[in-house]
Amino acid sequence: MSGNANRGLLIVLSAPSGCGKDTVLAELQKKIPFKRSVSMTTRPIRPGEQDGVDYYFVTDAYFEKMLREDKILEHTIYSGHYYGTPRTAVDDWLAAGETVVLKIEVEGGGNVRRLYPDSVGVFLVPPSMQALEKRLRARSSESEEEIQSRMTIARNEMRFAMQYDYIVVNDRLEDAVDDVCAVIRAEKCKSSRCGNQISEVNHYAES
């Protein structure tokens, strides 16, 4: 899908598991307005998570039905579970000129960026792999085997970081939030996204 001056801004936010994507987005929403697409997953819900807020938690059968009906924008399998992005809301928001943030796994992020070439990729990274492992253990929601699996996946995902437009280190939460906020504000000021404003200025100048 090509970009135009009337279209909204699509931010693709990816990160290895445990890098704090949800926490960053929750704080970001206090600073800047945007539409946040909620991903769908077949993994079990964790303590403290809310269905429809953190993810839509569904069965394999329901997810596969959505795939057959072409209602999933992108999907991937991560640690044996489906993850995907419902399609309709994203297209409607962008058509209305909204800023939309998609929290997507690395593989899915690449797929969305191919479908939406004018999207902006932000990759959230931990200050170190040791810090990431410490965060995973602090969640106390996974077995040792699952933690080691996620660490292996995280190391592989880090190889894709340089394919994104921006890298944000999540060491101090407030700094990471400020950095993502700065990316969104800068991208919204790009000339390619400001055609409507320029047309209005020219209209008043000529009247």
C-alpha positions in Angstrom: 0.0 0.0 0.0 1.5 3.3 -1.0 1.7 6.3 1.3 -0.2 9.5 0.8 -0.7 12.8 2.6 -4.2 11.8 3.8 -3.2 8.5 5.2 -2.4 7.8 8.9 1.0 6.8 10.3 1.6 3.1 11.0 4.3 2.3 13.6 5.5 -1.4 13.8 6.9 -2.0 17.2 8.9 -5.3 17.7 11.1 -6.7 20.3 12.3 -10.0 21.8 10.0 -11.3 24.5 10.6 -9.7 27.9 11.8 -6.3 26.5 8.9 -4.4 27.9 6.8 -3.7 24.8 3.5 -3.5 26.8 4.9 -1.3 29.5 6.4 1.1 27.0 3.1 1.3 25.1 1.1 1.9 28.2 3.3 4.8 29.2 3.5 6.1 25.6 -0.3 6.4 25.5 -0.1 8.9 28.4 2.1 11.2 26.2 0.7 11.0 22.7 -2.6 9.9 21.1 -2.6 6.7 19.0 -4.7 3.7 18.1 -3.2 0.5 19.5 -4.1 -2.7 17.6 -4.5 -5.6 20.0 -2.9 -8.8 18.7 -4.5 -12.2 18.8 -2.8 -15.2 20.3 -3.4 -18.8 21.2 -0.9 -18.8 24.1 -2.3 -19.1 27.7 -3.1 -15.9 29.5 -0.5 -14.8 32.1 -1.3 -13.5 35.6 -2.1 -9.8 35.4 -3.0 -9.8 31.7 -6.5 -8.9 30.4 -8.2 -10.4 27.4 -8.9 -7.7 24.8 -6.3 -5.4 26.4 -2.9 -7.2 26.3 -4.1 -9.7 23.6 -7.2 -11.4 22.4 -6.7 -14.9 23.8 -8.3 -17.4 21.5 -8.2 -21.1 20.6 -6.3 -22.6 17.7 -9.5 -23.4 16.0 -10.8 -19.8 16.1 -7.4 -18.4 15.0 -7.3 -20.8 12.0 -10.9 -19.8 11.1 -9.8 -16.1 11.0 -6.9 -17.1 8.8 -9.2 -18.9 6.3 -11.5 -15.9 6.2 -8.5 -13.5 5.5 -9.2 -11.5 8.6 -5.6 -11.7 9.9 -3.2 -9.1 8.6 -0.1 -11.1 9.5 0.6 -14.0 11.7 3.5 -16.1 13.0 4.1 -19.1 15.3 6.2 -18.3 18.3 7.1 -21.0 20.9 4.3 -23.2 19.5 1.6 -20.6 19.7 -0.1 -18.5 17.0 0.2 -14.7 17.1 -1.5 -12.4 14.6 -3.0 -9.0 13.9 -6.7 -8.5 13.1 -6.9 -6.7 9.8 -10.1 -4.5 9.6 -9.5 -2.1 12.4 -5.9 -1.2 11.1 -7.1 -0.3 7.6 -10.0 1.7 8.9 -7.8 3.7 11.3 -5.2 4.4 8.7 -7.9 5.5 6.2 -9.2 8.0 8.8 -5.7 9.5 9.2 -5.0 8.0 12.7 -1.6 7.1 14.1 -1.6 3.3 14.6 0.9 1.3 16.6 1.2 -2.5 16.0 3.0 -4.5 18.6 4.2 -7.4 16.5 6.7 -10.3 16.8 9.8 -9.9 14.6 8.7 -12.2 11.8 5.3 -10.7 11.6 6.8 -7.2 11.7 8.6 -7.9 8.5 5.5 -9.1 6.8 3.5 -6.0 7.8 6.3 -3.7 6.6 6.2 -5.4 3.2 2.4 -4.9 3.0 2.6 -1.3 4.2 5.8 0.1 2.7 5.2 3.5 4.3 5.1 2.1 7.8 7.8 2.9 10.3 9.7 0.2 12.2 10.8 0.6 15.8 12.8 -2.2 17.4 13.0 -2.3 21.2 16.1 -3.9 22.6 17.3 -4.7 26.2 20.4 -3.1 27.5 22.0 -6.5 27.5 21.0 -10.2 27.1 21.8 -10.7 30.8 19.3 -8.0 31.7 16.7 -9.6 29.4 17.1 -13.0 31.1 16.8 -11.4 34.5 13.5 -9.8 33.3 12.2 -13.1 32.0 12.9 -14.8 35.3 11.3 -12.0 37.3 8.0 -12.7 35.6 7.9 -16.1 37.3 5.4 -17.2 34.6 7.6 -19.7 32.6 9.6 -22.9 33.3 13.3 -23.0 32.9 12.9 -24.7 29.6 10.6 -22.0 28.4 13.0 -19.3 29.5 15.9 -20.9 27.7 13.8 -21.2 24.6 12.8 -17.6 24.7 16.5 -16.6 25.2 17.5 -18.6 22.1 14.7 -17.0 20.1 15.6 -13.5 21.4 19.2 -14.0 20.2 18.0 -14.9 16.8 15.5 -12.0 16.7 18.2 -9.5 17.6 19.8 -10.2 14.2 16.9 -8.5 12.5 17.1 -5.2 14.6 19.1 -3.4 11.9 16.2 -4.0 9.4 14.1 -1.5 11.4 14.1 2.2 11.0 14.8 3.0 14.6 16.4 1.2 17.5 15.3 2.1 21.1 17.1 0.7 24.1 14.8 0.0 27.0 17.1 0.5 30.0 15.3 3.3 31.8 11.6 3.1 31.0 11.0 6.9 30.8 13.9 7.3 28.3 12.6 4.5 26.1 9.1 6.0 26.1 10.5 9.5 25.2 12.5 8.0 22.4 9.5 6.3 20.8 7.4 9.4 21.3 10.1 11.4 19.5 10.1 9.0 16.6 6.3 9.3 16.2 6.4 13.1 16.4 9.2 13.4 13.8 7.6 11.0 11.4 4.3 12.9 11.6 6.2 16.1 10.6 7.6 14.5 7.4 6.7 16.5 4.3 5.2 13.4 2.7 2.6 13.2 5.5 1.8 17.0 5.6 0.1 17.5 2.3 -3.2 18.5 3.8 -1.7 21.1 6.0 0.3 22.6 3.1 -2.8 22.7 0.9 -4.7 24.5 3.6 -1.9 27.1 4.0 -1.7 27.6 0.3 -5.5 27.9 0.1 -5.6 30.7 2.7 -2.6 32.4 1.0 -4.4 32.5 -2.3 -7.8 33.6 -1.0 
